[in-house]
Amino acid sequence: MTVHDHRAQPRAPGRADLAAVVSPGLRWVGNVVWWIEHAFERAKADGRPEEDTRVRIFLLMSAFCIVFAGLALGAANAALLAPKGGVGGRGAVDGLVRADLTDRNGALLASNITHYGLYIDPSEVWDRRAAYEEIRRALPRVSATKLRKVLFGQRRLIVLPGLTPSERSAVHDLALGGVSFEPEDKRVYPLTGGSARLIGAADGGGVGISGVELAFNDGIRAAGRAGQDFPLSIDVRVQGVLENELAAAGEAQKAKGAVGIVADARTGEVLGMASWPYDRPGNPAVSSRYEMGSVFKTFTVAAALDTGQADMSTMLDASSAFMIGNRRITDFHATNRVLSLEEVYLHSSNIGTTRLAVGMGGDVMRDYMTRFGFLSASPIELRESATPIRPRDWSDSTLASMSFGYGISVTPVQMASAMVALANGGHYIPLSLRRGGQTGYEPRQVVSAETSLTMLELMRRNVVAGSGGFAEAPGLRVGGKTGSANKLVNGRYDPTHAVGTFAAVFPADGPVGTQRYVILVLVDEPGAYPRTGGYVAAPAVGRIADRIAPFLGVQRRADPYRTAVGDKVPRFQDVEGDGR
């Protein structure tokens, strides 16, 4: 028999060509594979059966090593690189990237705590009856009906959401087949009270459903994915004071409710927004509409000044009722004389503002009501922002009513926005709950800077010597206007169902650009008498200004106008009734 030396055989055709185009590493692997493929033939050809055995053992060991190495790598990948979640979990869901909400200074307003959903795949459960008993003992709050339905069903389903880490551990330690956990985003809110309805809520899937959570849903989720917080304009210190004073005013007046807003007049940022009582649904600061009474005289007078219809030397006859057809417009505290523009404002004269509004006419009044934002929903980010109830016509009778705050119903946030425009030099800036204010919005000039400064002076004088005296806060130069309005009940204005409002600015002195803040307080249906804004809302405004001034850096100083007038008890109180 001829013995063929296999090692002397020529290489297979094309091998040299292949070696020329592969990398050195692949060439080495190819040589090893080629050597192993022909090892058996070499052993037989050389008559060495022991080499054949060694090759077989080597191949088996190599195979086992490769398998175990793959398993080890897979386990390491699962342990170190897999997404957060339990066995059978899908990893982090979108809700888990919802950012923390903070106030403007970083104080926490909303955050996430990871809970877990309990899932069972019945096809992987070995003993379903035993699993039922074990899970019931480890998790007493689980629904027996739901657990049984899932265990004896046909597919993997959730049994119970919202397991705490300790509850998850209790079930996990049972080491039951088919049981898995998936992380869930449970949103928690450290602050309670009036803040709750402002912040709103997110659902179990991490989607905002009300309040700030809904208004900024996309931004909050984007910030969460980026690992950042989402800062709001709110200052929790201001918010706390506002809530406290609203509750005090509401309880003292035995009122149905109270609403308050504090805003930065330069940026439109809302520093506080609250309502009382806390168990009322919705956010009345943006969703409830009110006829606010004489607060509107501020804007009637501003329009008259801005158009040139009046100036500080203008005199208006309030010696008798103003007649529009058969309708008589009267003043509650009739002076029966001719009044200066300042006296019209300080006396809160319905006759005086009616003369101004009718003199300007419907087109002008509608233009200025539009400029101040009273004829459309506030552009604040909250989805709950309501559309006002606007006049059906712009007749003289309508203009008369509107001049002293009847015939038009607006939200508190609309009124606060209009006050911001008068406080900052005449620029309308939409209120915003985002730190830094709304982006992409150009402020629009609604009145001149001169008109703005004149109105600030009138508002300050109204606190020193007019109907707003109870809003005074020592050294803070508070200015503002009272408002009182009877509610329409069964087609008639009922004086037992009233709204008392005070809209304020502080400090009211200084040039355009001065640091100023707007405070609005509305008391809904006060039970105590008198029910006017000067008595039920103005004192709360003064206390709020006094308490938040240190937080905002507003310096106290002597007011020359106060020194000149002296400390007087308010001379006038606005009790406008329905203007009839």
C-alpha positions in Angstrom: 0.0 0.0 0.0 1.3 3.4 -0.9 1.4 5.8 2.0 0.5 9.3 1.0 2.0 12.1 2.9 -0.9 14.4 3.4 1.3 17.3 4.4 3.1 17.1 1.1 -0.1 17.5 -0.9 -0.6 20.7 -2.7 -2.9 23.4 -1.3 -6.5 23.6 -2.7 -6.8 25.8 -5.7 -7.4 29.5 -5.0 -6.2 29.4 -1.4 -3.2 31.7 -2.2 -5.6 34.2 -3.9 -7.9 34.2 -0.8 -5.0 34.7 1.6 -3.9 37.7 -0.4 -7.1 39.7 0.2 -7.9 38.9 3.9 -6.4 40.5 6.9 -3.6 38.8 8.8 -6.0 38.0 11.7 -8.5 36.3 9.4 -5.7 34.5 7.6 -4.5 33.1 11.0 -8.1 32.0 11.9 -8.4 30.4 8.4 -5.2 28.4 8.9 -6.3 27.1 12.3 -9.7 26.0 10.9 -7.9 24.4 8.0 -5.5 22.6 10.4 -8.4 21.3 12.5 -10.4 20.1 9.4 -7.5 17.9 8.3 -6.3 16.8 11.7 -8.1 13.5 11.5 -6.7 12.7 8.0 -3.2 13.4 9.2 -3.6 11.2 12.3 -4.8 8.3 10.1 -2.2 8.8 7.5 0.6 8.8 10.1 -0.9 5.9 11.9 -1.3 7.8 15.2 -4.7 7.1 16.6 -3.8 8.8 19.9 -3.6 12.1 18.1 -7.0 11.5 16.7 -8.3 11.2 20.3 -6.5 14.3 21.5 -8.0 16.3 18.7 -11.5 15.1 19.5 -11.0 16.1 23.2 -9.6 19.4 22.2 -12.6 20.1 20.0 -15.1 19.2 22.7 -13.3 21.3 25.2 -13.2 24.2 22.8 -17.0 23.9 22.1 -17.8 23.9 25.8 -15.6 26.9 26.4 -17.2 28.8 23.6 -20.7 28.0 24.9 -19.9 29.0 28.5 -18.2 32.1 27.4 -21.3 33.2 25.5 -23.5 32.5 28.5 -21.2 34.5 30.7 -21.1 37.4 28.3 -24.9 37.3 28.0 -25.3 37.3 31.8 -22.9 40.2 32.2 -24.8 42.2 29.5 -28.1 41.6 31.2 -26.7 42.5 34.6 -24.7 45.6 33.6 -26.2 47.0 30.4 -29.8 46.0 30.4 -32.4 48.8 30.9 -33.8 49.3 34.4 -36.6 46.9 35.3 -37.3 43.5 36.7 -37.3 40.1 35.1 -39.6 40.2 32.1 -39.8 44.0 32.4 -39.7 46.2 29.3 -37.3 48.6 30.9 -37.8 52.3 31.6 -41.0 53.7 30.1 -41.5 57.2 28.9 -43.1 58.3 32.2 -39.8 57.6 34.0 -38.1 60.5 32.2 -40.6 63.2 33.4 -38.5 65.9 34.9 -38.7 67.2 38.5 -40.7 70.5 38.7 -39.0 73.2 40.8 -39.8 76.7 41.8 -37.7 79.6 40.4 -35.1 79.0 43.2 -34.8 75.2 42.9 -37.3 74.2 45.6 -39.0 70.9 44.7 -42.7 71.1 43.5 -43.1 67.7 41.8 -40.9 64.6 41.5 -41.0 60.9 40.6 -40.8 57.9 42.9 -40.3 54.6 41.1 -43.0 52.0 41.9 -43.5 48.7 40.1 -46.3 47.0 38.2 -46.8 43.3 39.0 -47.1 41.1 35.9 -47.8 37.4 35.6 -47.5 35.1 32.6 -49.6 32.1 33.5 -47.9 29.9 30.9 -44.7 30.0 33.0 -46.3 29.4 36.4 -45.7 25.8 37.5 -48.4 25.6 40.3 -51.0 28.2 39.8 -53.0 27.4 43.0 -49.8 27.5 45.1 -48.7 30.8 43.4 -52.2 32.3 44.2 -51.8 31.5 47.9 -48.2 32.7 48.2 -48.9 36.0 46.4 -52.0 36.7 48.5 -49.9 36.2 51.7 -47.0 38.4 50.5 -49.3 41.1 49.0 -52.5 41.3 51.0 -53.9 44.4 49.1 -54.0 42.6 45.8 -57.4 41.9 44.4 -58.2 38.2 44.8 -60.5 38.3 41.8 -57.9 40.0 39.6 -55.1 37.7 40.7 -57.2 34.6 40.1 -58.2 35.9 36.7 -54.7 36.5 35.5 -53.2 33.3 37.0 -55.8 31.1 35.3 -55.9 33.1 32.1 -54.0 32.6 28.8 -51.6 35.6 28.5 -49.3 37.9 30.4 -51.2 40.7 32.2 -50.7 43.2 34.9 -52.1 42.2 38.3 -51.4 45.3 40.4 -49.7 48.6 39.6 -47.9 50.8 42.1 -46.0 48.3 44.2 -43.6 49.9 46.6 -40.0 48.7 46.6 -40.7 46.7 49.8 -43.8 45.1 48.2 -41.8 44.2 45.2 -39.2 42.5 47.3 -41.8 40.5 49.2 -43.2 39.0 46.0 -39.8 38.7 44.3 -38.5 36.6 47.3 -41.2 34.0 46.6 -39.1 33.0 43.5 -42.2 32.1 41.5 -42.0 31.4 37.8 -43.9 33.7 35.4 -43.8 36.7 37.9 -42.1 39.9 36.7 -42.1 43.6 37.5 -42.0 46.7 35.4 -41.0 50.1 36.7 -43.7 52.8 36.9 -43.4 56.5 37.4 -45.4 57.6 40.4 -45.6 61.4 40.5 -45.5 63.0 44.0 -46.1 66.6 45.0 -44.5 67.8 48.2 -46.7 70.9 48.5 -50.4 70.7 49.3 -53.2 73.3 49.6 -53.7 75.9 46.9 -50.5 74.8 45.1 -52.0 71.4 44.1 -54.6 72.7 41.6 -51.9 75.0 40.1 -49.3 72.3 39.6 -52.0 69.8 38.4 -51.3 66.1 37.9 -49.8 63.5 35.5 -51.4 60.2 34.9 -49.8 56.8 35.5 -48.3 56.8 32.0 -46.4 60.0 32.7 -48.6 62.3 30.7 -49.8 65.7 32.2 -53.5 65.9 32.6 -54.1 69.2 34.3 -52.5 72.4 35.5 -48.8 73.0 34.9 -48.2 69.3 34.3 -50.5 69.5 31.2 -49.4 73.0 30.1 -45.7 72.1 29.9 -46.1 68.4 29.2 -43.7 68.2 26.3 -41.1 70.5 27.9 -41.2 68.5 31.1 -40.7 65.2 29.3 -37.9 66.7 27.2 -36.1 68.1 30.3 -36.4 64.7 32.0 -34.8 62.9 29.0 -32.0 65.4 29.2 -31.6 64.8 32.9 -32.6 68.3 33.8 -35.2 69.9 36.1 -38.0 72.0 34.8 -38.1 75.4 36.7 -41.3 77.4 37.1 -41.8 81.1 37.7 -43.4 80.3 41.1 -41.6 81.3 44.3 -42.7 78.9 47.1 -42.1 81.6 49.7 -44.5 84.0 47.9 -46.9 81.1 47.2 -47.0 80.2 50.9 -47.8 83.7 52.0 -50.5 84.1 49.3 -52.2 80.8 50.3 -52.0 81.7 54.0 -53.5 85.2 53.5 -56.3 84.0 51.2 -57.3 81.4 53.8 -57.3 84.1 56.5 -59.4 86.5 54.5 -61.8 83.9 53.3 -62.4 82.6 56.8 -62.6 86.0 58.4 -65.2 87.1 55.9 -67.1 83.8 55.9 -66.7 83.8 52.2 -67.5 81.2 49.5 -64.0 81.5 48.2 -60.9 83.6 47.5 -58.4 83.9 44.6 -55.0 85.6 44.5 -52.2 86.3 42.1 -48.8 87.8 42.5 -46.8 88.7 39.4 -43.6 90.4 38.4 -44.6 93.5 36.3 -41.4 93.6 34.3 -41.4 90.0 33.0 -45.0 88.8 33.5 -43.7 85.9 35.6 -46.3 84.6 38.1 -44.7 84.3 41.5 -47.8 83.0 43.2 -51.3 81.8 42.2 -53.7 80.3 44.6 -57.3 79.9 45.6 -59.3 79.0 48.7 -60.9 76.7 49.9 -58.5 74.0 48.7 -61.2 71.4 48.1 -62.9 73.4 45.3 -62.4 71.8 41.9 -60.4 73.6 39.1 -58.3 76.7 39.2 -60.6 79.8 39.5 -57.7 82.1 38.9 -57.9 81.2 35.2 -61.2 79.4 34.8 -63.8 81.4 36.7 -65.2 84.7 35.4 -66.4 87.6 37.4 -67.9 91.0 37.0 -65.4 92.8 39.2 -66.9 96.2 39.7 -64.9 99.4 40.1 -61.5 97.9 39.4 -62.4 98.6 35.8 -62.5 102.3 36.5 -58.7 102.1 36.4 -58.8 101.1 32.7 -61.6 103.6 31.8 -59.5 106.4 33.2 -56.3 105.1 31.6 -58.1 105.0 28.2 -59.4 108.6 28.7 -55.9 109.8 29.6 -54.2 107.9 26.7 -56.6 109.2 24.1 -56.5 112.8 25.4 -60.2 112.6 26.3 -59.2 113.7 29.8 -56.2 114.9 31.8 -55.5 115.6 35.5 -57.2 119.0 35.2 -60.4 117.6 33.7 -63.6 118.3 35.7 -66.6 116.0 35.5 -70.1 116.8 36.7 -71.4 114.4 39.3 -73.9 116.7 40.8 -76.9 114.6 39.5 -77.6 111.3 38.0 -76.5 110.6 34.5 -79.4 109.5 32.3 -79.3 107.1 29.4 -82.8 106.8 28.2 -84.8 105.7 31.3 -81.7 104.4 33.0 -80.2 106.5 35.9 -76.5 106.1 36.7 -75.9 107.2 40.3 -73.1 107.2 42.8 -73.5 105.2 46.0 -71.8 107.9 48.1 -73.1 110.9 46.1 -71.1 114.0 46.3 -73.6 116.0 44.3 -70.9 118.2 42.8 -68.4 118.6 40.0 -65.3 116.3 40.5 -61.8 116.4 39.3 -60.5 113.3 37.5 -58.6 112.4 40.7 -61.7 112.8 42.8 -63.7 110.6 40.3 -61.1 107.9 40.8 -60.7 108.3 44.6 -64.5 108.6 45.2 -65.1 105.7 42.8 -67.7 107.7 40.9 -69.9 105.8 38.6 -71.2 109.0 37.1 -67.7 110.3 36.4 -66.4 107.1 34.6 -69.7 106.9 32.7 -69.2 110.4 31.3 -65.6 109.3 30.2 -66.7 106.1 28.5 -69.7 107.5 26.7 -67.5 110.5 25.6 -64.9 108.1 24.1 -67.6 106.0 22.3 -67.9 102.3 21.6 -65.1 102.0 19.1 -62.5 103.5 21.4 -63.6 101.6 24.5 -63.6 98.3 22.5 -60.1 99.1 21.3 -58.7 99.6 24.8 -60.5 96.7 26.2 -58.9 94.6 23.5 -55.5 96.1 24.2 -55.7 95.3 27.9 -56.7 91.6 27.0 -60.2 91.7 28.4 -62.0 90.5 25.2 -60.1 87.2 24.7 -58.8 84.4 26.9 -55.6 85.1 28.7 -52.6 83.7 26.8 -51.1 82.2 30.0 -49.9 78.7 29.3 -52.6 76.9 31.4 -55.1 75.1 29.2 -57.9 76.0 31.6 -57.7 79.7 30.7 -61.4 80.7 30.0 -62.8 83.1 27.5 -64.4 86.2 29.0 -68.1 87.0 28.8 -68.1 90.0 26.5 -70.7 92.6 25.8 -73.3 91.8 23.1 -73.3 95.4 22.0 -71.4 98.7 22.6 -74.3 101.0 23.2 -74.0 103.9 25.6 -75.7 101.8 28.3 -73.2 99.0 27.9 -70.3 101.5 28.0 -71.7 103.0 31.2 -71.9 99.5 32.9 -68.4 98.5 31.6 -66.8 101.8 32.8 -67.5 100.6 36.4 -67.1 96.9 35.9 -70.4 95.5 34.9 -71.5 93.9 31.6 -68.2 92.1 31.2 -66.9 89.1 33.1 -63.2 88.3 33.1 -60.9 85.9 34.9 -58.6 87.0 37.7 -55.6 86.3 35.5 -56.9 88.7 32.8 -57.2 91.4 35.4 -53.7 90.8 36.7 -52.3 90.9 33.2 -53.9 94.3 32.5 -52.5 95.6 35.8 -49.1 94.4 34.7 -49.4 96.5 31.6 -50.2 99.7 33.6 -47.3 99.0 36.0 -44.5 98.4 33.6 -44.7 101.5 31.4 -47.7 100.5 29.2 -46.5 97.1 27.7 -48.9 94.2 27.6 -46.9 91.0 28.6 -48.8 87.8 29.0 -48.5 86.2 32.4 -46.4 83.1 32.5 -45.7 80.2 34.8 -42.3 79.5 33.2 -39.2 81.0 34.8 -38.0 83.9 32.6 -41.5 84.4 31.2 -43.0 83.4 27.9 -40.6 83.0 25.0 -41.3 84.2 21.4 -43.7 86.9 22.5 -43.1 90.5 21.7 -44.5 92.9 24.3 -47.0 95.4 22.8 -47.5 99.0 23.8 -51.1 99.4 25.0 -50.8 102.8 26.6 -48.0 105.4 26.7 -45.4 105.4 29.4 -46.8 108.8 30.5 -50.3 107.3 31.0 -48.7 104.4 32.9 -47.0 106.7 35.3 -50.1 108.9 35.8 -52.2 105.8 36.7 -49.5 104.6 39.1 -49.7 108.0 40.9 -53.5 107.8 41.0 -53.5 104.3 42.4 -51.0 105.3 45.1 -53.2 108.3 46.0 -56.2 106.0 46.2 -54.5 103.9 48.9 -53.3 107.0 50.8 -56.5 109.0 50.7 -59.2 107.0 48.8 -61.0 103.7 48.9 -57.9 101.5 49.2 -56.6 102.7 52.5 -56.6 99.2 54.2 -54.1 98.0 51.6 -51.3 100.2 53.0 -48.1 98.5 54.0 -45.5 100.7 55.8 -42.8 102.0 53.5 -43.8 99.9 50.5 -45.8 102.6 48.6 -48.7 100.3 47.6 -51.2 101.6 45.0 -54.4 100.1 43.7 -58.1 100.1 43.1 -61.0 98.6 44.9 -63.8 96.8 43.2 -67.2 95.5 44.4 -69.9 93.9 42.3 -73.2 92.3 43.1 -73.8 88.9 41.3 -76.6 88.3 38.9 -79.0 85.8 40.6 -82.2 84.8 38.8 -81.9 87.7 36.5 -81.4 90.4 39.2 -78.3 91.8 40.9 -78.3 90.4 44.4 -76.4 92.4 47.0 -76.2 89.4 49.3 -74.1 87.6 46.6 -71.2 90.0 45.9 -67.5 90.0 44.8 -64.9 92.2 46.5 -61.6 92.8 44.7 -58.4 94.8 45.2 -55.9 95.1 42.3 -52.6 96.6 43.5 -49.1 97.5 42.4 -46.1 98.0 44.7 -44.0 100.0 44.9 -46.2 102.5 42.9 -43.6 105.2 42.7 -40.4 105.6 40.6 -39.7 105.9 36.9 -40.6 103.4 34.2 -38.5 100.2 34.6 -38.7 100.3 38.4 -39.0 96.9 40.1 -42.7 96.5 40.6 -45.1 93.7 41.5 -48.8 93.2 40.9 -51.0 91.7 43.6 -54.7 90.8 43.0 -57.0 89.5 45.6 -60.7 88.6 45.0 -63.1 87.5 47.7 -66.1 85.6 46.4 -69.4 86.1 48.2 -68.2 87.4 51.5 -70.7 86.7 54.3 -69.7 89.6 56.6 -70.8 93.2 56.0 -69.6 95.5 54.4 -68.9 93.3 51.4 -66.8 95.8 49.5 -63.3 95.3 48.1 -61.9 98.0 50.3 -62.9 96.0 53.4 -62.7 92.3 52.3 -59.7 92.3 49.9 -57.6 95.3 50.4 -56.4 94.3 53.9 -55.1 91.0 52.5 -53.2 92.8 49.8 -51.5 94.9 52.4 -50.5 92.0 54.5 -49.2 90.0 51.4 -47.1 93.0 50.3 -45.7 93.4 53.8 -44.7 89.7 54.1 -43.2 89.1 50.6 -41.3 92.4 50.2 -38.2 90.9 52.0 -38.2 87.9 49.6 -38.4 90.2 46.6 -35.8 92.7 47.7 -38.2 95.7 47.8 -36.8 98.3 50.1 -39.0 100.3 52.5 -38.7 104.0 52.5 -40.6 107.1 53.4 -43.3 108.3 51.0 -43.5 112.0 50.6 -47.1 111.8 49.4 -48.0 109.9 52.5 -46.2 112.4 54.7 -48.1 115.3 53.0 -51.5 113.7 53.4 -50.9 112.1 56.9 -52.2 108.8 58.3 -55.9 109.0 57.6 -58.6 106.5 57.8 -59.9 105.8 54.3 -62.4 108.5 53.4 -64.3 106.6 50.8 -65.4 103.0 50.3 -66.6 101.6 47.0 -70.1 100.2 47.3 -71.2 100.5 43.7 -74.2 98.1 43.6 -75.3 97.7 40.0 -74.9 101.3 39.1 -78.6 101.9 38.9 
